[in-house]
Amino acid sequence: MPIDYEDKLFQGKSALLIDDDHSFLTLVRGLTKGIVTTDLPETAKRLLLEGEYSMLITDTNMPEMNGIELLQWVRAEPKLKGLPVVVLFSGLNGSDMTIREVYRQGATLVTTKEFFVLEMSLLFGKDR
């Protein structure tokens, strides 16, 4: 019997992805039905408090509230402090924070957007 990666990864819940790049959100939504997306930090915060998600996936570079600030907010919220948080960089060169610093802030995983999309397509792509 094949492993249902989507069920294992999302534990029967949706993941929440926040990014201000609409093209990236569209690309990821096309890879799996297990992801809810938004481009607004305040919407993400409301959704996280009102719903149950298997994980938060956040871009670091956003205008209103960056992904590190959102991560800090999640870790300070009693309901959410144990939620896995994946932090995405557009590239790790020239970033304001080192990977180690992002992990110190409470990230579960730090990766690039490109690698994240590759992993999603391998796990959930049409050929799986």
C-alpha positions in Angstrom: 0.0 0.0 0.0 1.5 3.4 -1.0 2.3 5.9 1.8 -0.1 8.8 1.8 2.4 11.6 2.2 -0.2 14.3 2.2 -2.0 12.8 5.1 1.3 12.1 7.0 2.5 15.7 6.4 -0.7 17.5 7.1 -2.1 15.1 9.8 -5.6 15.5 8.4 -5.5 19.3 8.7 -4.5 22.0 6.3 -1.2 23.9 6.4 -1.3 27.7 6.3 1.1 29.4 3.9 1.6 33.2 4.1 3.5 35.1 1.4 3.1 38.4 -0.3 4.1 36.9 -3.7 0.9 35.9 -5.4 2.6 33.9 -8.1 4.3 31.7 -5.4 0.9 31.2 -3.6 -0.7 30.2 -6.9 2.1 27.8 -7.7 2.0 26.1 -4.3 -1.9 25.9 -4.3 -1.6 24.0 -7.6 0.7 21.4 -6.0 -1.6 20.3 -3.2 -5.1 20.7 -1.8 -3.7 20.6 1.8 -2.6 24.3 1.9 -4.6 27.4 2.8 -2.9 30.6 1.6 -3.0 34.2 2.4 -0.9 37.3 1.7 -1.9 39.3 4.8 -0.3 38.8 8.2 -3.4 39.9 10.1 -5.5 37.3 8.1 -2.9 34.6 8.9 -3.0 35.5 12.6 -6.8 35.4 12.7 -6.9 32.0 10.8 -4.3 30.5 13.1 -6.3 31.6 16.2 -9.7 30.5 14.8 -8.7 27.2 13.1 -6.5 24.2 13.5 -3.5 23.8 11.2 -0.8 21.2 10.9 1.9 23.8 10.3 2.6 27.4 9.4 4.7 28.1 6.3 5.9 31.7 6.1 8.1 33.8 3.9 10.6 36.0 5.6 10.4 39.1 3.5 6.9 40.6 3.7 6.1 44.3 4.0 3.6 44.6 6.9 5.0 42.0 9.2 7.9 39.8 8.2 8.0 36.1 8.7 10.3 36.3 11.7 7.9 38.7 13.5 5.1 36.3 12.7 7.1 33.4 14.0 7.8 35.3 17.3 4.0 36.1 17.6 3.2 32.4 17.1 5.7 31.3 19.7 4.2 33.8 22.2 0.6 32.6 21.6 -0.3 29.8 24.1 -2.6 28.0 21.6 0.1 28.1 18.9 3.5 27.8 20.6 3.9 24.1 19.6 2.8 24.6 16.0 5.5 23.6 13.5 6.7 26.7 11.6 8.6 26.4 8.3 10.4 29.7 7.4 11.1 30.3 3.7 13.8 32.5 2.3 13.9 33.6 -1.4 17.6 32.8 -1.2 19.9 32.5 1.8 22.6 34.9 0.5 22.5 38.4 1.9 19.6 37.6 4.3 19.3 39.7 7.5 19.3 36.7 9.8 21.4 33.6 9.7 19.7 30.2 9.6 20.9 29.6 13.2 19.2 32.8 14.4 15.9 31.8 12.8 16.1 28.5 14.5 16.8 30.3 17.8 13.6 32.2 17.2 11.7 28.9 17.2 11.5 27.8 13.5 11.0 24.1 13.0 12.5 24.2 9.5 14.3 26.8 7.5 14.6 26.4 3.7 14.5 28.3 0.5 11.3 28.8 -1.6 12.9 26.9 -4.5 13.7 23.8 -2.4 10.3 24.0 -0.8 8.5 23.9 -4.2 10.7 21.1 -5.3 9.9 19.0 -2.2 6.1 19.8 -2.6 6.2 18.7 -6.3 8.0 15.5 -5.4 5.6 14.7 -2.6 2.3 15.8 -4.2 3.0 16.2 -7.9 1.0 14.4 -10.6 3.6 11.6 -11.0 3.5 10.6 -7.4 
